Amino acid sequence: MDKDAVLAAYDQQMRRNAQPDGPGAVVERADGVVRQTAADSSGWNGVIWSDLDQDTADAAIAAQVEHFASAGNEFEWKLYSHDRPTDLTERLLAAGFEPEPEETLLVAEVAGLPAEAELPKGVHLLPVTDPAGVELVADVHKQAFGGNADRFKQQLLAQLSGNPDTVVAVVAMAGELPVSAARMELYPGTDFVGLWGGGTVPAWRGQGIYRALVAFRTRIAAERGYRYVQVDASEQSRPILQRLGFVPLSTTTPYLYTA
């Protein structure tokens, strides 16, 4: 893989020319950034891309704070380690943003990933297409990551009902018990799909279910003609994904601003 070329394609297709990620969301290009404003409280608000320098960065940051805070919305500035200017991190901190844990931008070619993986005995994969399936995914989400899954659940329901061609969700079932779940975001018109939300309840970790969920989604990505699979990987998932063939291209840190 030509890492520089793939990173440039990712920036161009997924960030500079980003499309709304849900029904009613609006993507705008203003003040040297690309930003999304969600239609309601269940959606994501934030800055996806910025093209700034030492002279324009502070004014652009202030403009985004004003845009989102005027509506009372928390928002995220999704900062990548290769973004400019080089001191953008310090400028965001000075403006009142709070960093979330850093993740690694991993990319793999679909053709080089396994499309099959063995599941533990008694476990099967269930594609999610309706509210009952979303409830199973949300149950796993709460057990695997903690916290409240209501916002996540609303967003997934909205996607499945409003834009079903842009999302694939799957849950691993041990009998009638949901034990792992994940989704894939599809970006029509690009070379990329994104793997998101992969999580397994603690008692079922280390048995290969996560790898099986990756393979399930890779197979669908291949069937639909996508070239690359992208993941914002935590420190827990990064080693697994790199063993499967994913390559690190950058790191990304969400910077949150609460009005």
C-alpha positions in Angstrom: 0.0 0.0 0.0 1.2 3.5 -0.9 0.4 5.0 2.5 0.8 8.6 1.4 -1.5 8.2 -1.6 -4.2 6.4 0.5 -4.1 9.0 3.2 -4.5 11.7 0.5 -7.4 9.8 -0.9 -8.9 9.5 2.5 -8.6 13.2 3.3 -10.1 14.1 -0.1 -13.0 11.7 -0.2 -13.9 11.3 3.5 -13.1 14.7 4.9 -12.9 17.5 2.4 -15.9 16.0 0.4 -17.7 14.5 3.4 -21.3 13.6 3.0 -24.0 13.9 5.8 -23.9 10.8 8.1 -27.6 10.7 8.8 -31.1 12.0 7.7 -31.4 15.7 8.0 -27.8 16.4 8.8 -26.1 19.3 6.9 -22.4 19.4 5.8 -21.1 22.9 5.1 -17.8 24.4 3.9 -17.1 27.7 5.8 -14.3 29.5 7.5 -11.7 27.1 6.2 -13.4 24.0 7.6 -15.8 21.3 6.6 -18.4 20.8 9.4 -21.6 18.8 10.0 -24.6 20.1 11.9 -27.0 17.4 12.9 -30.8 17.5 12.5 -31.5 16.7 16.1 -29.9 15.8 19.5 -29.2 12.2 18.4 -26.9 13.2 15.6 -23.2 14.2 15.4 -22.0 17.8 15.3 -18.5 18.6 14.5 -15.6 19.7 12.3 -14.5 17.0 9.9 -11.7 18.8 8.0 -9.8 22.0 8.3 -7.4 23.8 5.9 -5.9 26.4 8.2 -2.6 28.2 8.9 -1.1 30.3 11.7 -3.0 33.3 10.5 -6.5 31.8 10.1 -6.7 29.1 12.8 -7.8 31.1 15.8 -10.6 32.9 13.8 -11.8 29.6 12.4 -12.0 28.0 15.8 -13.9 31.0 17.2 -16.3 30.8 14.3 -17.1 27.2 14.9 -17.6 27.8 18.6 -20.1 30.5 17.8 -21.9 28.4 15.1 -22.5 25.4 17.4 -22.8 27.1 20.7 -25.4 29.5 19.5 -27.7 26.5 19.1 -26.6 25.0 22.5 -24.9 22.1 20.8 -21.9 20.2 22.1 -19.6 19.5 19.1 -16.4 17.7 18.2 -13.3 18.9 16.3 -11.9 15.7 14.8 -8.2 16.5 14.7 -5.7 14.3 12.9 -2.0 14.3 13.6 -1.1 15.4 10.1 -3.5 18.4 10.2 -2.1 22.0 10.1 -1.0 24.2 11.6 1.2 22.1 13.8 0.1 23.8 16.9 -3.7 23.3 16.3 -3.9 21.1 19.3 -2.7 23.9 21.6 -5.0 26.4 20.0 -8.1 24.1 20.6 -7.1 23.6 24.2 -6.7 27.3 24.7 -10.2 27.8 23.2 -11.8 25.5 25.8 -11.9 22.1 24.0 -11.3 18.9 26.0 -9.5 16.0 24.4 -10.9 12.5 24.3 -8.6 9.4 24.0 -6.4 9.3 20.9 -7.2 6.6 18.2 -5.2 5.3 15.3 -6.4 5.7 11.7 -6.0 2.2 10.2 -6.7 1.3 6.6 -6.6 -2.0 4.7 -7.4 -3.0 1.2 -10.6 -5.0 1.1 -9.0 -7.6 -1.2 -6.3 -8.4 1.3 -8.6 -9.1 4.3 -10.1 -12.4 5.3 -13.8 -12.7 4.4 -14.4 -15.7 6.7 -13.6 -16.3 10.3 -14.5 -19.1 12.7 -16.9 -18.4 15.5 -17.0 -20.2 18.9 -19.3 -23.2 19.1 -22.9 -22.1 19.6 -22.4 -18.5 18.3 -24.0 -17.2 15.1 -24.2 -13.8 13.4 -27.5 -12.0 13.0 -27.8 -9.1 10.5 -29.6 -6.2 12.1 -32.4 -4.6 10.1 -35.2 -3.7 12.5 -35.8 -2.1 16.0 -35.6 -5.5 17.7 -32.1 -6.0 16.3 -31.1 -2.4 17.3 -32.1 -3.2 20.9 -29.7 -6.2 20.8 -26.9 -4.0 19.5 -27.6 -1.4 22.1 -27.5 -4.0 24.9 -24.1 -5.1 23.8 -23.0 -1.5 23.5 -23.9 -0.8 27.1 -22.1 -3.9 28.4 -19.0 -3.5 26.3 -18.5 0.3 26.6 -20.6 1.4 29.6 -22.8 4.4 29.7 -26.1 5.2 28.1 -26.8 3.8 24.6 -30.0 5.8 23.9 -28.3 8.3 21.6 -26.5 5.6 19.7 -29.7 3.6 19.4 -31.7 6.6 18.0 -29.0 7.3 15.4 -28.8 3.7 14.2 -32.6 3.4 14.0 -32.7 6.7 11.9 -30.0 5.3 9.6 -31.7 1.9 9.1 -35.1 3.6 8.3 -33.9 6.7 6.4 -30.6 5.6 4.7 -30.4 1.8 4.8 -27.8 1.7 2.0 -25.3 3.6 4.2 -25.1 1.2 7.2 -24.7 -2.5 8.0 -25.1 -3.7 11.5 -24.6 -7.2 12.9 -24.9 -8.8 16.3 -23.3 -12.1 17.5 -25.7 -14.3 19.4 -24.8 -17.1 21.8 -28.2 -18.8 21.6 -30.6 -16.0 22.6 -27.9 -13.9 24.3 -26.3 -11.0 22.4 -22.5 -11.1 23.1 -20.9 -8.9 20.4 -22.0 -6.3 17.9 -20.6 -3.9 15.3 -21.6 -1.8 12.3 -20.2 -0.6 9.0 -20.7 2.8 7.5 -20.8 2.8 3.7 -19.9 5.9 1.8 -21.4 5.7 -1.7 -19.2 7.4 -4.4 -16.0 6.8 -2.4 -13.4 4.0 -2.1 -14.0 3.6 1.6 -16.1 1.9 4.2 -15.7 2.5 7.9 -15.9 -0.1 10.7 -17.4 1.3 13.9 -18.7 0.2 17.3 -17.1 -3.2 17.4 -17.5 -4.4 21.0 -17.8 -7.7 22.9 -19.2 -8.3 26.4 -16.4 -9.1 28.8 -17.2 -12.7 29.4 -16.9 -13.5 25.6 -13.7 -11.6 24.8 -10.7 -13.4 23.4 -12.6 -16.0 21.5 -12.3 -14.6 17.9 -15.8 -13.0 17.7 -14.4 -9.6 17.0 -12.4 -11.0 14.0 -15.5 -12.7 12.8 -17.4 -9.4 12.8 -14.6 -7.8 10.8 -14.7 -10.6 8.2 -18.5 -10.4 8.0 -18.3 -6.7 7.1 -15.3 -7.1 4.8 -17.3 -9.6 2.7 -20.1 -7.1 2.3 -17.7 -4.3 1.4 -16.2 -6.5 -1.3 -19.6 -7.5 -2.7 -20.5 -3.8 -3.0 -17.3 -2.8 -4.8 -15.4 -0.9 -2.1 -11.6 -0.8 -2.2 -10.6 0.2 1.4 -11.7 -0.5 4.9 -11.0 2.2 7.5 -11.1 2.1 11.3 -10.4 4.6 14.1 -8.9 2.0 16.4 -8.6 2.1 20.1 -5.5 0.6 21.8 -7.6 -2.5 22.4 -8.6 -3.2 18.8 -5.5 -1.8 17.1 -3.3 -4.9 17.6 -6.0 -7.3 16.4 -6.6 -5.2 13.3 -2.9 -4.9 12.5 -2.5 -8.6 12.6 -5.3 -8.9 10.1 -3.5 -6.5 7.7 -4.5 -3.0 8.6 -1.9 -0.3 8.3 -1.6 2.8 10.5 -1.8 6.1 8.5 -2.3 8.7 11.1 -3.8 9.3 14.6 -7.0 11.1 15.4 -8.2 12.8 18.6 -11.7 14.1 19.2 -11.7 17.5 20.9 -15.0 18.2 22.5 -16.5 21.6 23.1 -19.5 21.9 25.5 -21.6 25.1 25.2 
